[in-house]
Amino acid sequence: MSASAISQDIERRLHPGRMAAIAVAMCIVFFGLDFFFNAGLLSRNYVRPGPVFLAPALMFRRISFGYGSLVLLAALLLWLEWRSNIRGARAGAGFGTVFGLAFGASLSLGFYSMFPLGEGLLVGWATCLWAEFTVAGALGGAGLAQCKLTRLYAAAAAILIGSFAVVVVMQSTGLAVATQR
């Protein structure tokens, strides 16, 4: 079979159900890393309401909107990888790194110009986005290259469970703040 025929065969197997399954695995990675950064590393920034942040209890009740935004970002990243013919974990990670750095930096610079947020928090958010896009991009690229879905979900689950475990340890030892509801 020629390279062109193999490529066409792979593209035919990228049906909507597989694309949705890849996107869900990417969302799991986004959720896990977002939890690690925001409930762990950056948690001290959210405990005091002020001119920018809501009270922690209200912020907690609205968390689903934030995760909804991550679903949209995962879908966008997968679509961009698919349209740009990104295939393979390494290519996906490279694409996600560049996209995540650009997106995180531009978002943080925009927020810095409008809101009284500390530089540490903004750098933390940019770093979080960079990490999310890099790892989710790797999963998306691997999925588009026909990696088994069970491998994608195993990697995504390991990241999610690992993130939860690290945050529990951080909060238990006082390295991170556990928000009271």
N, C-alpha and C positions, 0 to 999 in steps of 0.2 A: 504494500500500500504506500502511496506517495505521501510526502509530508503534508501536502494540501488536503488530501483525502482524510488523513488522520485528524487534522485540525478541524475539518468540517464535521467529522464524526463526533469529536469532543463537543463542539458547539451544539450539535443536535441533542446531546445528552444534558445540556444545561437548560432543562425545562423549568417552568415556573416553580414547581414543587421543590426542586433541588435548590434553586436560587433562594427560595424562602427559608429552607433549612440552613443554608450557609449563613444567611442574614441573621437567623436566630442565634446560631453559634457565635457570630460576631457581637450580637447584643449581650450575650452572657459575659463575654470578655469585657465589653464596655462597662457593664454593671459591676463586675468584680473589681476592676481597676479603679473605677469611680468611687466605689465604697472604700477601698484601701486608701485612696488619697484624701477623700473628704471626711470620712468617719475616723480616719487614722491620722495621717500626717498633717492635715490642715484643720483638724477638728477644733483647735483652740480659737480659730478665727470666727467661729459661728456661735459662740455661747453668749455673746452680749449683743442684743439688738441695738441698732443705732440708726443713723440717717440712711443707711443702705440696706441693712439686713432686717428681716422680719424677726419677731420673737422666735426662739428655737422651737416652741411647740407648734406654731403656725407653719414655720418652715418645714417641720417634720410632716405635717398633714399635707403639704403641697409637693412632697418629694416625687410623687408619681408623674407630675408634669416634667420635672427634670429628667426622669428616666424616659419619658416619652420623647424628649428631645434627643436622647441618645439612640433611640430606635430609629429616628429619622436620619441621624448622622451615620449609623451603621448601614442603612439602606442606601444612602448617598455614596458612601465609600465603596460598597459592593458594586453599585451601578457604574461608578467611575472606573473601577478596576475592570469590569466587564467590557465597557465601551473602549477602554484604552488597551485592551488585549493583554492585561497583566495576568500572567499564569505562573503559579508556583509560590511557595511560602517566601522565598528570598525576594523575589520581585515584588510580591505584595507588601512585605515588610518595608522595602525601600520606598515604594510608593506611599505607604501609610506614614512613614517617617517624614517625608517631604511635605505631604499634605497636613499632617498633624502639627509640624513645626510652624508652617505658614498660618494655619488656622488658629492655633494656640497663641502665637505671637501677635497676630492681628487682633484677635479678640481681647487679649490683655492690654495691648496698646490703646485700643478703643475705650476700654473700661477705665484705664488710667487717665485718659483725657476727659472723662465725664464724671467719675465717681471718686469719693475720698477713700479709696482702698489702698492698703499697704502694698509696697512692692513685693514683699515676700509672698503674700497671698496670690498676687497676679502671676508671679513666676511659678508658684505652685500650680495654679490652674493651667498655665501654658505647658508645664511639664506633664501634668495629668493628661491633657489632650494629646500631647506628643506620644506618651506611652500607650494610651488607648488606641490611637490610630495606627501605631506601629504594629502592635500585637494583633489587633482586629484585621489590619491589612494583610498580615501574614496568613491568618486563617482564611480570609477571603481569597487570596491568591492560591492557597493550597486547595481550597474547595473548587475554584474555577479550573484548576488543573486536574480535577477528578480524584482528589484525595478522598478516602473513605470518610463518610459522614461520622462514623463512630469515632474515628481518630480526631476529627474536628471537635466533636462534643466532649471527648475525653480531655483534650487540651483545655477547652473552655471551662469545663467543670473543675479541673485542677486549679485553674487561675481563680475561679470564683471561690472555691472552698479554701484555697490558700489565703486569699485576701481576707475572708471572714476570720480565719484562724489567727492571722497576724493582727488584725484589728482587735479581736477579743483580748489577745495578750497585751497589746498596747494599752487598751482601756483598763485592763485589770492591773497593770503595773503603773498607771498614771502617766504613761507616755502620750496618751491621747485622752480626750475628754469624752465621756459618755454623756450624751444629751439626755436630760431628764424631760419626760413628757408631761 
